[in-house]
Amino acid sequence: MKELEFGLIMTVVGMGGTFLTLGLLIAAMHLMKKIFPYKSETQPVGEKK
């Protein structure tokens, strides 16, 4: 029973760490979008400002 408990705990810790890391990456990408917004370098043909 101890091995099963250890295995389940390690599974939860591993999955939790993975989701936490993915969440941090998503937050970093959103922050970078706000800091460095996308700017089109050229205008499409036929459009004027």
C-alpha positions in Angstrom: 0.0 0.0 0.0 2.9 2.3 0.7 4.2 2.0 -2.9 0.7 2.9 -4.3 0.4 5.9 -2.1 3.9 7.1 -3.1 3.1 6.6 -6.8 -0.1 8.5 -6.5 1.6 11.4 -4.7 4.4 11.5 -7.2 1.8 11.6 -10.0 -0.1 14.5 -8.5 3.1 16.4 -7.8 4.3 15.8 -11.3 1.1 16.8 -13.0 0.7 19.8 -10.7 4.2 21.0 -11.5 3.5 20.6 -15.2 0.3 22.6 -15.1 1.9 25.3 -13.0 4.8 25.6 -15.5 2.3 25.8 -18.4 0.3 28.4 -16.5 3.4 30.5 -15.9 4.3 30.3 -19.6 0.8 31.4 -20.7 1.0 34.3 -18.2 4.4 35.3 -19.6 3.2 35.2 -23.2 0.2 37.4 -22.3 2.5 39.9 -20.5 4.8 40.0 -23.5 1.9 40.7 -25.8 1.0 43.7 -23.7 4.6 45.0 -23.5 5.5 44.3 -27.2 2.3 44.5 -29.2 2.3 43.2 -32.8 2.9 46.0 -35.4 2.4 45.3 -39.1 5.5 46.3 -41.0 3.8 46.9 -44.3 0.3 47.9 -45.4 -1.7 45.7 -47.7 -1.9 46.9 -51.3 -4.8 49.4 -51.9 -5.1 50.6 -48.3 -4.1 54.1 -47.3 -3.8 55.7 -43.9 
